Amino acid sequence: MTALTATGLGKRYRRNWVLEGCSLSVPPGRVVALVGPNGAGKTTLLHLVVGLLEPDAGSVAVLGGAPGEADTLRRIAFLAQDKPLYEGFSVADMLRFGARMNPRWDGELARRRLAELGIPLARKVGRLSGGQQAQVALSVALAKRPDLLVLDEPLANLDPLARHDVMRGLMTAVAESGMTVVLSSHVVSDLEDTCDWLVLLNRGRIQVAGDIEDLLAEHRLLTGPADLADGLAARVDVVDDSRTDRQATLLVRTRGERQPLDPRWTTRGVDLEELVLAYLRRPDAASLPRPALARA
């Protein structure tokens, strides 16, 4: 069973398709980085996954069931970007509210986590810092004991230290529970050391999806003389092409197999941020065929 499967998924508002033809399959226990520019459809995709929206085309299955089914909803926790907290509630009030709304509630987990973070239960939510509010919201989500945790820009408006603390707490919870996490963020550097599955959404379509290690192994960055670039580009799948008068830098997709290059070319692997930026610069790169034989 997959944790999340979408087939030809689409959503439109009036005549405009926000998502179209989106298909993906995510194994259970993965930490998924959902990335893409503003307006790419990330929040719409997440709302379809958690049952807040109905698709206009295709289908989506979550944990083997439909997102809106009661049994499925009990196994999903969703943390929206605006962090659904009541500022007039104390932290203890938020935990009591969570207990009444969730049959799988683990209040001890939430209280222990908040105590470790030094967040007083008697403090009003509105008097907490942004980072503390994010930790309270995450504690409430984790106390639901979800099999799938969906986070829409949970790090937005947090300073670097608060982002680091939230991500560290999230990874600890993942290690302890084995749940699947889908995390949307604009800050790729926050995702590199925590996520192991990538879904790259651009202009309402999925450009790239898969295991991050496999994707990184399939791509190489080649640097060499500009006058040789056209010949090389004709033989490989180029995702991104940057040139000066003398030098060309090509990010190419391969199968991991390599043939000898002209010695004037240098080659190295890519990191996650380089990979994401390269695809975002070229929205049509999703249509690139996988090469029959890699030549880079």
C-alpha positions as CSV (number, residue, x, y, z in Angstrom):
1,M,0.0,0.0,0.0
2,T,1.2,3.5,-0.8
3,A,0.8,6.4,1.6
4,L,-0.4,8.7,-1.2
5,T,-1.4,8.0,-4.8
6,A,-2.7,10.6,-7.4
7,T,-3.8,9.6,-10.9
8,G,-4.4,12.4,-13.4
9,L,-5.4,14.7,-10.6
10,G,-6.8,18.1,-11.5
11,K,-8.5,21.0,-9.9
12,R,-9.8,24.2,-11.5
13,Y,-11.3,27.4,-10.2
14,R,-13.9,28.6,-12.8
15,R,-12.1,28.2,-16.1
16,N,-8.6,28.1,-14.8
17,W,-6.9,24.8,-14.0
18,V,-4.7,25.2,-10.9
19,L,-3.6,21.5,-11.1
20,E,-3.8,19.3,-14.2
21,G,-2.7,15.8,-14.9
22,C,-0.8,15.3,-11.7
23,S,0.2,11.7,-11.0
24,L,2.5,10.4,-8.3
25,S,2.9,7.6,-5.8
26,V,4.6,7.9,-2.4
27,P,5.6,4.9,-0.4
28,P,4.8,4.9,3.4
29,G,7.3,6.1,5.9
30,R,8.8,8.8,3.6
31,V,9.4,12.4,4.4
32,V,8.3,14.3,1.3
33,A,9.5,17.7,0.2
34,L,6.8,19.4,-1.8
35,V,8.5,22.4,-3.6
36,G,7.6,24.9,-6.3
37,P,7.1,28.6,-6.9
38,N,4.3,30.7,-5.7
39,G,1.1,29.8,-7.6
40,A,2.3,26.4,-8.6
41,G,-0.6,24.7,-6.8
42,K,1.1,23.3,-3.7
43,T,-1.6,24.3,-1.3
44,T,-4.3,23.1,-3.6
45,L,-2.6,19.7,-3.8
46,L,-2.4,19.5,-0.1
47,H,-6.0,20.4,0.4
48,L,-7.0,17.7,-2.0
49,V,-4.9,15.2,-0.1
50,V,-6.5,16.0,3.2
51,G,-10.1,16.2,1.9
52,L,-10.6,19.9,2.1
53,L,-11.2,20.0,-1.7
54,E,-12.7,17.7,-4.2
55,P,-10.9,17.0,-7.5
56,D,-12.4,18.1,-10.8
57,A,-10.4,15.4,-12.7
58,G,-8.6,12.2,-11.7
59,S,-8.4,10.8,-8.3
60,V,-6.3,10.8,-5.1
61,A,-6.0,8.0,-2.5
62,V,-4.5,8.4,0.9
63,L,-3.5,5.5,3.1
64,G,-5.6,3.2,0.9
65,G,-8.8,5.2,1.2
66,A,-10.5,8.4,0.0
67,P,-9.3,11.6,1.7
68,G,-12.8,12.6,2.9
69,E,-13.7,9.2,4.6
70,A,-14.0,9.3,8.3
71,D,-11.6,6.4,8.8
72,T,-9.0,8.1,6.6
73,L,-9.4,11.5,8.3
74,R,-8.7,9.9,11.7
75,R,-5.3,8.9,10.4
76,I,-4.3,12.3,8.9
77,A,-3.1,15.4,10.7
78,F,-2.9,18.7,8.7
79,L,-1.1,21.8,9.8
80,A,-1.9,24.8,7.7
81,Q,0.4,27.8,7.1
82,D,-1.7,30.1,9.4
83,K,-1.4,27.6,12.2
84,P,-4.9,26.8,13.5
85,L,-4.5,28.1,17.1
86,Y,-6.9,30.2,19.2
87,E,-4.9,33.1,20.6
88,G,-7.3,33.4,23.6
89,F,-6.7,29.8,24.6
90,S,-4.0,28.7,27.0
91,V,-1.7,25.9,25.7
92,A,-3.6,23.6,28.1
93,D,-6.9,24.6,26.5
94,M,-5.5,23.7,23.1
95,L,-4.6,20.3,24.4
96,R,-8.0,19.8,25.9
97,F,-9.6,20.9,22.6
98,G,-7.4,18.4,20.7
99,A,-8.4,15.6,23.0
100,R,-12.1,16.2,22.4
101,M,-11.7,16.3,18.6
102,N,-9.4,13.3,18.1
103,P,-10.1,9.7,19.1
104,R,-6.4,8.7,18.8
105,W,-5.2,11.5,21.0
106,D,-2.0,11.1,22.9
107,G,-2.0,13.9,25.5
108,E,1.0,12.6,27.3
109,L,3.1,12.9,24.1
110,A,2.0,16.5,23.7
111,R,2.6,17.5,27.4
112,R,6.0,15.8,27.4
113,R,7.1,17.5,24.2
114,L,6.0,20.9,25.3
115,A,7.7,20.5,28.7
116,E,11.0,19.6,26.9
117,L,10.6,22.8,24.9
118,G,10.0,24.9,28.0
119,I,6.5,26.0,26.8
120,P,4.2,26.6,29.9
121,L,0.8,25.0,29.6
122,A,-0.8,28.0,31.4
123,R,0.6,30.6,28.9
124,K,-1.9,32.1,26.5
125,V,-1.2,31.1,22.9
126,G,-1.3,34.8,21.8
127,R,1.6,35.6,24.1
128,L,3.9,33.0,22.7
129,S,6.6,33.7,20.1
130,G,6.2,32.6,16.5
131,G,8.5,29.7,17.0
132,Q,6.6,28.6,20.2
133,Q,3.3,28.9,18.4
134,A,4.7,26.7,15.7
135,Q,5.8,24.1,18.3
136,V,2.4,24.1,20.0
137,A,0.7,23.6,16.6
138,L,3.1,20.8,15.7
139,S,2.6,19.2,19.2
140,V,-1.2,19.2,18.7
141,A,-0.8,17.6,15.2
142,L,1.6,14.9,16.5
143,A,-0.6,14.1,19.5
144,K,-3.2,13.0,17.0
145,R,-0.9,10.1,16.3
146,P,-1.3,10.4,12.5
147,D,-0.1,7.9,9.9
148,L,0.2,10.9,7.5
149,L,1.2,14.4,8.6
150,V,0.7,17.1,6.1
151,L,2.4,20.5,6.7
152,D,1.8,23.5,4.5
153,E,4.7,26.0,4.9
154,P,5.1,25.3,8.7
155,L,8.4,27.3,8.7
156,A,7.0,30.5,7.1
157,N,7.7,33.7,9.1
158,L,10.1,31.9,11.5
159,D,13.7,33.0,12.1
160,P,16.5,30.5,11.3
161,L,16.8,29.2,14.9
162,A,13.1,28.6,15.2
163,R,13.0,26.8,11.8
164,H,15.9,24.6,12.9
165,D,14.2,23.7,16.2
166,V,10.9,22.9,14.5
167,M,12.5,20.7,11.9
168,R,14.6,18.9,14.6
169,G,11.5,18.2,16.6
170,L,9.7,17.0,13.5
171,M,12.5,14.6,12.6
172,T,12.6,13.2,16.1
173,A,8.8,12.5,15.9
174,V,9.2,10.8,12.5
175,A,12.0,8.6,13.8
176,E,9.9,7.5,16.7
177,S,6.6,6.9,14.9
178,G,7.6,6.0,11.3
179,M,4.7,8.1,9.9
180,T,4.7,9.6,6.4
181,V,5.2,13.4,6.2
182,V,4.4,15.7,3.3
183,L,6.1,19.1,3.9
184,S,5.7,22.1,1.7
185,S,8.3,24.8,1.9
186,H,10.0,27.5,-0.2
187,V,13.3,27.1,1.6
188,V,15.0,24.2,0.0
189,S,18.0,24.3,2.4
190,D,15.5,23.5,5.2
191,L,14.6,20.2,3.4
192,E,18.0,18.9,2.3
193,D,18.9,17.1,5.5
194,T,15.4,16.0,6.5
195,C,13.5,14.8,3.4
196,D,14.1,11.7,1.3
197,W,11.4,12.1,-1.3
198,L,10.9,15.0,-3.7
199,V,7.7,16.3,-5.4
200,L,8.5,19.3,-7.6
201,L,5.3,21.2,-8.7
202,N,5.5,23.9,-11.4
203,R,2.6,25.6,-13.2
204,G,0.1,23.1,-11.9
205,R,2.0,20.0,-13.1
206,I,4.4,17.6,-11.4
207,Q,7.9,18.0,-13.0
208,V,9.8,15.6,-10.9
209,A,8.9,13.1,-8.2
210,G,10.9,10.3,-6.6
211,D,13.5,9.2,-4.2
212,I,15.9,12.1,-3.7
213,E,19.1,10.0,-3.7
214,D,18.0,8.4,-6.9
215,L,17.2,11.7,-8.5
216,L,20.5,13.2,-7.5
217,A,22.4,10.2,-8.9
218,E,20.6,10.7,-12.2
219,H,21.8,14.2,-12.7
220,R,25.3,15.7,-13.3
221,L,26.7,19.2,-13.7
222,L,29.1,19.4,-16.7
223,T,31.4,22.4,-17.3
224,G,33.5,22.9,-20.4
225,P,34.2,25.1,-23.4
226,A,31.2,26.9,-24.9
227,D,32.1,25.9,-28.4
228,L,31.6,22.2,-27.5
229,A,28.3,22.7,-25.8
230,D,26.0,22.4,-28.8
231,G,27.5,19.1,-29.7
232,L,27.2,17.7,-26.2
233,A,23.7,19.1,-25.7
234,A,22.6,17.1,-28.8
235,R,23.6,13.9,-27.2
236,V,22.2,14.3,-23.7
237,D,19.1,15.5,-21.9
238,V,19.8,19.0,-20.8
239,V,17.7,20.4,-17.9
240,D,19.6,23.7,-17.5
241,D,22.0,25.4,-19.9
242,S,24.1,28.4,-18.8
243,R,26.8,29.9,-21.1
244,T,29.3,32.7,-21.3
245,D,31.5,33.5,-24.4
246,R,34.0,30.9,-23.3
247,Q,32.4,28.5,-20.8
248,A,29.2,26.4,-20.7
249,T,27.6,24.8,-17.7
250,L,25.0,22.1,-18.4
251,L,22.9,20.2,-15.8
252,V,22.0,17.0,-17.5
253,R,19.8,14.0,-16.7
254,T,21.3,10.5,-17.1
255,R,20.6,7.0,-16.0
256,G,23.7,7.0,-13.9
257,E,25.7,5.4,-16.7
258,R,28.6,7.4,-18.1
259,Q,30.7,7.3,-21.2
260,P,34.0,9.2,-21.5
261,L,33.8,12.9,-22.2
262,D,36.2,15.2,-24.0
263,P,38.9,15.8,-21.3
264,R,38.1,19.5,-21.5
265,W,34.8,18.8,-19.7
266,T,34.6,18.5,-15.9
267,T,31.7,16.7,-14.2
268,R,30.3,16.6,-10.7
269,G,27.2,15.6,-8.9
270,V,24.4,18.1,-7.9
271,D,22.8,18.9,-4.6
272,L,19.0,19.2,-4.0
273,E,18.9,23.0,-4.3
274,E,20.8,22.9,-7.7
275,L,18.4,20.3,-9.0
276,V,15.3,22.1,-7.9
277,L,16.4,25.5,-9.3
278,A,17.4,23.9,-12.6
279,Y,13.9,22.5,-13.1
280,L,12.1,25.6,-12.0
281,R,14.1,27.7,-14.5
282,R,12.8,25.4,-17.3
283,P,9.1,24.5,-16.7
284,D,9.0,22.3,-19.9
285,A,11.8,20.1,-18.5
286,A,9.1,17.6,-17.2
287,S,8.6,16.5,-20.8
288,L,12.2,15.5,-21.3
289,P,12.4,11.8,-22.2
290,R,14.6,9.6,-20.1
291,P,17.7,8.8,-22.3
292,A,18.0,5.3,-23.8
293,L,21.7,5.5,-23.1
294,A,23.4,8.1,-20.9
295,R,26.4,9.8,-22.5
296,A,27.5,12.0,-19.6
